Amino acid sequence: MADKKKYTAPVAKDDLVTVTITDMSENGEGIGKTEGFALFIKDAVTGDQVRAKVISVKKGYGYARLMEILVPSKDRVEPRCPAAAPCGGCQLQSMSYEAQLKFKTDKVKNHLSRIGHLPQVPVADTLGMTMEAQEKERGQNRSEQEQRSQGEQEQSQGPWHYRNKAQYPVRQGKDGQIRIGFYAGRTHAIIETPCCYIGQPVNEKIIAIIRKWMEDYHIRAYDETTGRGFLRHIMIRTGYFTGEIMVCLVINERKLKSPAARKALTERLLQVEGMTSICFNINTEKTNVIMGNEMINLVGPGYITDLIGDIRYQISARSFFQVNPLQTRVLYETALDFAGLTGQETVWDLYCGTGTISLFLARRAKQVYGVEIVPPAIDNARINAENNGIHNVKFYVGKAEEVLPKLYETEGIRADVIITDPPRKGCEEIVLDTMVRMAPERIVYVSCNSSTLARDLHYLSERGYETVKVQPVDMFAHTTGVETVVLLSHKSQTDIST
């Protein structure tokens, strides 16, 4: 048998090449070709002509480092953050916002076609952050927003400073210096920045206070190699409309041994306007999981509150709550519109978190059931329902793949409409199977990962459901992330309507 001819790439490691970027990967890398060989180049934008250095060669493709922009794309802009390139947080700051929205629409279309085998399904243009929507929110919540400084309001305009949650890893450098920042892309190397332009401006003040406190009281940061050190992460939540702030320190020990250090920490943080809750989260495991299961409350009620529309929510340290409050309302109003509620429906909300979507829907439904695996989130959900005077909703603690089949089979609880907003991994197959057996008229699928969304839509499309509408929503400006709301209709209903 003749030997197969060994593949030889037209480029080798360390070669300098000139390419035109003709496409973008779903991770935000520019894609250019030399002699038909695809190169993935971080920080390059479609339309750029660049010089790049090849850093690795695979069979059929390779990776290169951007060295020089020879001819900039019409969609290229100057990144606002000086650390945008090394930091792993914002992959698209070099693209105009309009180009970012198109990138996200194309990403959803590609996943639905390639993974979901649904090329015929129309995908609407991604709904981006607009000044009009922001001003509308401000007008409706004027009394709440007056608690925030005018400077912060101005800096929050447009797709900047929109995140209401930040998580900062804390590490001890080899030089003994404390490092607090964000991970560089695909590494655990910490990039320190004077300001994160998608986080809240007050975060920088809080980080400075904690850094100085660590220095003054000789508090050591966590060392991933040895598993030693006290402080692992700093988590900050901010109520966008209430101005309330929570600081949670993720620690590697059962307690802070020095009473003086503990007192100084709380006294200094309470000087920050809006500081409402200060707590410790204990995580002594050698793991990449940020938070452990045990909480120690130092100051305040252990939660903050914020608004989505006219509904007020309690948010604890471990509760899931959407990070972009302005676009969350856009997302939920889209889901509400797709649900088509008339007031007579029984609705299931899977992966309900603190009940955000559940309560948003309850005012238009006969009965809503929510299920979530995190007990503190369900505690918040029940309190949120009570505080807002909403009584036609019931919450269950547990895995959706366990609770939903059990209640369906043992208690006969069915659904006219199912809302599902799963984690990035998508729905477990048993959840999808139970949804199919319950046969709701409509399923509204909300997803932060369009690839697993497409996989699950394909599963449902083969079992009696038609994908009717797809609406991407930009919750994560300057990143590659995109939320998508999808309406699925039972084919028997579609046949009747046609």
Sequence and secondary structure as in RCSB ss.txt:
>XXXX:A:sequence
MADKKKYTAPVAKDDLVTVTITDMSENGEGIGKTEGFALFIKDAVTGDQVRAKVISVKKGYGYARLMEILVPSKD
RVEPRCPAAAPCGGCQLQSMSYEAQLKFKTDKVKNHLSRIGHLPQVPVADTLGMTMEAQEKERGQNRSEQEQRSQ
GEQEQSQGPWHYRNKAQYPVRQGKDGQIRIGFYAGRTHAIIETPCCYIGQPVNEKIIAIIRKWMEDYHIRAYDET
TGRGFLRHIMIRTGYFTGEIMVCLVINERKLKSPAARKALTERLLQVEGMTSICFNINTEKTNVIMGNEMINLVG
PGYITDLIGDIRYQISARSFFQVNPLQTRVLYETALDFAGLTGQETVWDLYCGTGTISLFLARRAKQVYGVEIVP
PAIDNARINAENNGIHNVKFYVGKAEEVLPKLYETEGIRADVIITDPPRKGCEEIVLDTMVRMAPERIVYVSCNS
STLARDLHYLSERGYETVKVQPVDMFAHTTGVETVVLLSHKSQTDIST
>XXXX:A:secstr
         S  TT EEEEEEEEE TTS EEEEETTEEEEETT  TT EEEEEEEEE SSEEEEEEEEEEE  TT
B   SSTTTTTBSS S TTB HHHHHHHHHHHHHHHHHHTS  TTS     B   HHHHHHHHHHTHHHHTTS H
HHHHHTSSSSS  SEEEEEEEE TTS EEESEEBTTS  EE  S  TTS THHHHHHHHHHHHHHHTT  BBBTT
TTB SEEEEEEEE TTT  EEEEEEESSSS S HHHHHHHHHHHTTSTTEEEEEEEE  SSSS    SEEEEEES
SSEEEEEETTEEEEEETT    S HHHHHHHHHHHHHHHT  S  EEEEES TTTHHHHHHHTTSSEEEEEES H
HHHHHHHHHHHHTT  SEEEEES HHHHHHHHHHHH    SEEEE   TT   HHHHHHHHHH  SEEEEEES H
HHHHHHHHHHHTTTEEEEEEEEE SSTTSS  EEEEEEEEHHHHHHH 
